[in-house]
Amino acid sequence: MDKSAILDLVRSRLASVEGRISAACQRSRRDRSAVTLVTVTKTIPIDLAAILPELELLDLGENRPQELWRKAAALPKNVRWHLIGHLQRNKIEQTLPLVNLMHSIDSVRLLQALDQEAGKQQRTPEVLLEVNVSREESKQGFAPGEIADLMPTLQALRHVRIAGLMTMAPLQPPEQCRPVFVCLRRLRDQLRERLTQRHDVRHLSMGMSNDFEVAIEEGATFVRLGTVLFEGLTR
């Protein structure tokens, strides 16, 4: 399939997704501007990722830091990169300057190492804390009950700012995912009440190709979509 055909296919799928996002926003009485589509590029090659800015898709998400580095070097500088997968501490230094938002901070040690490196680089990055709401062993993140205990650690951060929470729902019918999204929203609200004003705890990164409409209805500000846009085009 040539570039023109790929563009037409992704454009058509994007129009469908936009319609579904708008409808979910309307059902939940939210403005469409309240939800950011993060286009997940983890399964597509660089040449396909490179055409996404032509479709005004500038918020791109990668799971692996090394792949983010590679694509960030090849794509336009106005792309806003989101790290949505696990970050190892030895990859913080190289990743930090490239990302707009880290969605998947999943341990105190990682948070503290990130704060230290942010100080060295004189940056004030915003991050999301990953919460394993479904408590699946295959998923990383803080347990829901651990969030309240993080307060002393979060208040002690000097450079990193907590901007919200992220989760992944189990792969099941969308309506069955709703309790996961409700739980994350409630945790976000509790955290926002307790943290100082320096942390603007506003975001909920939740909802993927299988369940993003329900996630929007429950307050998602970021939805992370790949399969619904690129199925059949992946490497």
C-alpha positions in Angstrom: 0.0 0.0 0.0 1.5 3.4 -1.0 1.6 6.5 1.2 -1.4 8.0 -0.4 -3.6 5.0 0.3 -2.3 4.7 3.8 -3.1 8.3 4.5 -6.6 7.9 3.2 -7.2 4.8 5.3 -5.9 6.3 8.5 -7.8 9.5 7.8 -11.0 7.6 7.4 -10.4 5.6 10.6 -9.5 8.8 12.4 -12.7 10.5 11.3 -14.6 7.5 12.7 -12.7 7.7 16.0 -13.3 11.4 16.2 -17.0 10.9 15.8 -17.0 8.3 18.6 -14.9 10.6 20.9 -17.3 13.5 20.3 -20.3 11.4 20.9 -18.9 10.1 24.2 -18.1 13.7 25.2 -21.6 14.7 24.4 -23.1 11.9 26.4 -21.1 12.9 29.4 -21.6 16.7 28.9 -18.0 17.4 28.3 -16.3 19.6 25.7 -14.4 17.7 23.0 -11.4 19.8 23.8 -11.2 18.1 27.3 -10.0 14.9 25.7 -6.6 14.4 24.0 -6.1 11.6 21.6 -2.6 10.1 22.1 -1.9 8.1 19.0 0.1 5.0 20.0 2.9 4.2 17.6 4.5 1.3 19.3 3.5 -1.3 16.6 4.1 0.8 13.5 7.4 1.6 11.7 9.0 5.0 11.5 7.9 5.7 7.9 4.2 5.3 9.0 4.7 7.3 12.1 6.3 10.0 10.1 3.0 10.7 8.1 0.9 11.2 11.3 1.7 14.9 11.6 0.2 15.4 8.1 -3.1 14.3 9.7 -2.5 16.7 12.6 -1.8 13.9 15.0 0.9 15.5 17.1 0.4 13.7 20.4 2.2 10.4 19.9 2.7 7.6 22.5 5.5 5.0 22.8 5.9 2.1 25.2 9.6 1.6 25.0 12.1 4.5 25.7 14.5 3.2 23.0 11.8 3.3 20.4 10.7 6.7 21.5 14.3 8.0 21.1 14.5 6.5 17.6 11.3 8.0 16.4 11.8 11.3 18.1 15.0 11.7 16.1 13.2 11.0 12.8 10.0 12.9 13.2 9.3 16.7 13.3 10.2 18.5 16.5 6.6 19.8 17.0 5.5 16.2 17.9 4.5 15.9 21.6 5.8 12.6 22.8 4.1 10.6 25.6 5.9 7.7 27.3 3.2 5.3 28.1 5.2 2.2 29.0 7.7 1.3 31.8 10.7 3.5 32.3 13.9 2.0 33.7 15.9 4.4 35.9 19.0 4.1 33.6 17.0 5.5 30.7 15.7 8.6 32.5 18.5 10.9 31.5 18.0 10.4 27.7 14.2 10.2 27.8 13.5 13.2 30.0 14.4 15.9 27.4 12.2 14.2 24.7 8.9 13.7 26.4 5.9 16.0 26.9 4.4 13.7 29.5 5.3 10.4 31.2 2.1 8.4 31.9 3.6 5.4 33.6 5.5 6.3 36.8 5.0 3.1 38.7 7.4 3.1 41.8 8.7 5.4 44.5 12.3 4.7 43.4 11.6 5.7 39.8 9.8 8.9 41.0 12.7 9.9 43.2 15.3 9.1 40.5 13.3 11.2 38.0 13.1 14.1 40.4 16.9 13.9 40.9 17.6 13.9 37.2 15.1 16.7 36.5 17.1 18.8 39.0 20.3 18.1 37.1 18.7 19.0 33.8 16.9 22.0 35.3 13.5 20.7 34.2 10.1 20.6 35.8 8.4 17.6 34.1 4.8 16.6 34.6 4.1 13.0 35.2 1.2 10.6 35.8 1.3 7.9 38.4 0.3 4.5 37.1 -2.3 2.7 39.2 -3.0 -1.0 38.8 -6.7 -0.6 39.6 -7.6 -4.1 38.3 -4.8 -5.7 40.4 -3.7 -7.9 37.5 -0.3 -9.5 38.1 0.7 -8.8 34.5 0.3 -5.1 35.0 2.6 -2.6 36.7 1.7 0.3 38.9 0.8 1.3 42.4 -2.1 -0.5 44.1 -5.1 1.8 44.7 -4.5 1.6 48.4 -1.0 2.8 48.1 -1.8 6.2 46.7 -2.7 7.8 50.0 0.5 6.5 51.5 2.5 8.3 48.8 1.7 11.8 50.1 5.0 12.4 52.0 7.0 11.3 49.0 5.0 13.4 46.6 5.2 16.5 48.8 8.9 16.1 49.0 9.4 16.3 45.2 11.4 19.4 44.2 11.2 19.3 40.4 8.6 16.7 39.2 5.0 17.7 39.2 2.2 15.2 39.5 -0.4 15.9 36.8 -2.7 12.9 37.4 -3.1 9.2 37.2 -3.0 6.5 34.5 -4.4 3.0 34.3 -5.0 0.1 32.0 -8.3 -1.8 32.2 -8.6 -5.5 31.7 -9.3 -6.7 28.1 -13.0 -7.3 28.5 -16.3 -5.8 27.2 -16.2 -2.1 27.6 -19.0 -1.7 30.1 -17.3 -4.1 32.4 -14.3 -1.7 32.5 -16.4 1.1 33.9 -15.6 0.4 37.6 -11.9 0.6 36.8 -12.3 4.0 35.4 -14.6 5.2 38.2 -12.0 4.0 40.7 -9.2 5.9 39.0 -11.3 9.1 38.8 -12.1 8.9 42.5 -8.4 8.4 43.4 -7.5 11.4 41.2 -10.0 13.5 43.0 -8.7 12.4 46.4 -5.2 13.1 45.4 -6.0 16.5 44.1 -7.6 17.5 47.4 -4.6 16.5 49.4 -1.6 17.7 47.3 -0.3 21.2 47.4 -1.1 23.7 44.6 2.3 23.1 43.0 0.9 19.8 41.7 -2.0 20.3 39.3 -3.6 16.9 39.5 -6.0 17.2 36.6 -5.4 14.3 34.2 -6.8 10.8 33.8 -5.0 8.7 31.2 -7.4 5.8 30.6 -9.1 4.2 27.7 -7.6 2.3 24.8 -9.0 1.0 21.5 -11.3 -1.5 23.2 -12.9 0.8 25.8 -12.1 4.5 25.2 -15.7 5.6 24.9 -16.6 4.4 28.4 -13.3 5.9 29.7 -14.3 9.3 28.3 -17.7 9.0 29.9 -16.0 8.5 33.2 -13.6 11.5 32.8 -10.6 10.5 30.7 -8.5 13.4 29.6 -6.1 11.2 27.6 -7.1 8.2 25.6 -4.4 6.0 24.1 -5.4 4.6 20.7 -3.4 2.4 18.3 -5.2 -0.7 17.1 -8.4 1.2 16.1 -6.3 3.4 13.8 -3.6 1.0 12.5 -5.0 -2.5 12.5 -3.6 -4.3 9.4 -0.9 -1.7 9.0 1.3 -2.8 11.9 4.7 -4.4 11.4 
